[in-house]
Amino acid sequence: MTGGDRCRVLVTNDDGVASPGILALAAALHEAGHDVRVVAPASDLSGAGASIGPLHRGEPIAVHEHHWAELPEVPVLAVERPPATAVYLACIGAFGDRPDVVASGINPGANTGHLVLHSGTVGAALTAAGLGVPAIAASMRWSEDGEYHWRSAATLAVAALSWVMAGSEARVLNLNVPNRPIDELAGVQDATLAPYGEFWVASGDRDGADVRMEFQGRHDEFDPDTDEALLTAGYATVTPLLGIVAAPLKGAATAVDNAWRPRTDTKPVRDR
């Protein structure tokens, strides 16, 4: 199956079912003819990463039906858990047929550089891939005035489905889009991850019972092929991501095993 066929698409986000970004994404997918189901957090859980929250054997997870007047044909469920939990449950059949693909977003604020580690938008997509379902995470550059061109990111997310679903293994594509009309984009470019994201925690100061974090934007120049540099130049960026992959490093077993053994032990372990 490819993105050009009618697909079962699970739509989620980390900003909650009331976010205009997820409505725009679901609407674009629905208009493209896909079978869309929305399962997303009941509230804003930004920064949840791939967390699934507290899970206890036999404890139920609250799920509520939600209604979008703008999109009455699309079923929407709100769960009292992070987006990765919504994806996990959907991929094991809790809400009907297993999705063919997961679309996460649209996040208000780019998920670039190291922010992919903390992003609930990206974490939901990586969770899907871990369960064998391809996924796209869509985000848009932050707007200081609160105005967003959601349609730009939604249009590109729909266009990206074919590539996301074409692989023999589940792919994850991180899509970031400048906050401007689609006809004002410079184009779409492959991008590497910048060393920093759009914003990052610059300092943390404790004041009694509170800790206050200061967020800043990076002012240094990024390498021109990074997602941050290309976004600033007006390009939408796409970056394929991998989930849980073991690093190709050797020597840890020898170091750990030899370190705890008594010095009189004459049989150290060596890495194979």
N, C-alpha and C positions, 0 to 999 in steps of 0.2 A: 504494500500500500504506500502511496505517496501523498504529499500534501495537496495534490491536485484532485484527489478523490475525496468523496465525502468521508470525513473522519469523525470519530468520537473524541472530542476535545474536552479535557478537564481544565477549567480556568480557575486559578487561585491567585492570591497575592499575600502580602504581609501587612497591608494597610487596612484590611477589613472590608466587608461587603459594601460599606457605604462609600468607599472611595470612588471618585469619578474615573480613575484610571482603569479599574477592573471592568467597569461598565463599558467603557470605550473599547477595550480589548474583546470582551464577550460579544459586543454588538458587531464588530468588524468580522469576527469569526462566523457569527450567525449569518450575516449578510453574504458571506462567501459560500454559504451552503452547508456548513459543517454542523454536526450534531453536538451542541454545546451544553455542558453542565457546569455549574459554578459551585464550588465548595471552598469556602474561604473563612478566615477567622472572623469571629463576631465583632472584634474590636481591633484597634491598631496594635500590631505586634511587630513593628519594624525592628530590624536588628536581631531577629530571632535565629538567624542562620539556618541550620538544618535541625534545630532543636525540635523534639517531639513533645516536650513538656513532661509533667509528672504522670506516669502511667502505673497503675496498680492493678493487679489481677482481679478481674471481676468488677472493677469500678467503671460505671458508665461515663461516657463523654456526652455532654449536652449538645444537641443539634437542634437548630431552629430553622423553619422555613422562612425565607426572606422573599420579598416581592419587589421587583423593579417595574414601575409603571411604564418606563420607556422600553422595556423588553419583556413583555408578559409571557412570551412563548418559551423563555429560557428558565429552567428550574434553578433555583438558587438556595443553597443551604449555608447557614452560618454555624460554625463549630467553635466551641470554647477551648480551642487549642491552636498552636502555631500552624503555619501553612504546611510544613513538612508532615504533620500529622494528618491533615486533610488529604494530602497527596497519597500518603501511605495507605490510608483507609480506602480511598478510591481505587487504588491499584490492586487491592486485594478483594475488591468487589463489594464493599460495604454499601455503595450507593447505586448499584446496578452493574452493567457491563463494564469491564476493565477498559480504561481509555486507551486510544491508539497513541495519543500524544498529550502532553501537558503544556499549557501556556500560562506562565506566571507573570503578573504585572497588571497594568503598567505602573511602575514605581515612580513617584514624584521625586526625582533626584537620581543622578547617574549612579550605577553600581560598577565602578571602575577600580582598577588597581587592587590593592589589598582589601577593599571593601567587599569584594565577592565572598570573602571568608565569613563576614558577619551578616551579610544580606539575607533576609528571609525570602526575598524574591528569588535569589540565586539558589539558596538552600533548598527550596521546594523543587526546583528543576533538577538539582543534583540527587535529591531523594528519589525522584521519578526514575532517573537513569539507573540508580542502584537497584531498582525493582524491574529493570528491563524495559522501561517506557521512555522514549525520547522526549526531550523537553526544550522549551525556549524560555529564557528570562528576559523580559523587556522592561527597559527603564528609560526615563527622559531627564535631561539636564534640569537641575533645580531652578525654580522660578522664584525670585524674590518677591514679586507682586502677586503670586498665587495663580497666575494665568498660564494655562498649559495648552499646547497644540497636540492633544491626545491622539487625534486622528493620524498624525504623522507616524508615531510609534506603532499604532494599531495596524496601519496599512503595511508597514515593513514586517511586523510580526507575522501577519497572514502570508506575506510573500516568502518568508523564511521557512515555512512549514515543509515544503518539498525537500529542501536540503536537509533539514533536521531529521526527516523520516526516511531518508534514502540509505542510511548506513545499515550494515549487517548487525551492528551493535548499537545500543541506545546512545544517541548523541545528545549533548547539551550545548546550546548556543546562547551566549550572553550578548544581547543586543542593547546598545545604548544610542540614543537619538538626541540631537540638539533640539532645544525647545523653539521650534520655528515651523512655519507651514512647509509641507513636504516639497512643494515646488521651489523652496528656497534652500534645500539641502544641497551641499556640494557633491553628494554621492554617497556610496556605501563602501567602506574599506575594511579589509582584514586588519586586526590590531592586536598587538601584544598588551599585556597588562602593565600599567604604569606602577612604579614603586609605591605610590600613594594614590588615594582616591580623590574624589571631588572635594570632600571635607575629611578631616581627621581630628582626633582628640589631641590637642596641642599641650594641654596641661590639666592637672587635677589638683585642686586645693581643698583641704579639709577645713571646715569652719564649724567647730563643735560637733553636732550630730549630723552635719551635712557634708557632702563632698560635691564640689562644683567642677564641672568639666568645661573647658574652653575649646570651642571648635574653630578651626581655621581652614582656609583654602590655601593650597600650595601655590606659592608665587614663583618658584623656580621653573625654568623651562624643562619640559619633558622631552625625551627622545621622540623624534617625529613620527615613529611608527607605533607609538603607544596609544591606548584608547583615549587618555586624557588630552594628548596633543591633537589627535585627529578630531575629537569632539569640539575642541576650541576652534579648530580650523573650519568647522561647519559640516563635517562628515558624520554620518551614522556609522557606528563601528560594530563589528561582529567578531567575537572571540570564542572559539570552541573551548570547552572546559572538560577536564577529567574529574571523576569523583575520587573514590578511595583507591589509590594506587600505591603499592609498596615502593619505596625509594631504592634505587640500585646501589645500596651501600653495603659493605662487608666489614666484618671485624667486631661488631657489637657483641656477639655471643662469646667470643674469646675474651674480650675485655671484661664483660660482666662475670663470666664463670671464673676466670682466673683471679678476679679481684676479691671475691668472697671466700675463696678456698684458703684454708690455713697454709701458711708458708711452708709447712712440712709436707704438704701434699705434692707428690711428684708426678701426678697425672693431669696436667692442665688440658683443657678442651681447646681444640683448634677448629676454626671455621672450615667448613667443607668447601 
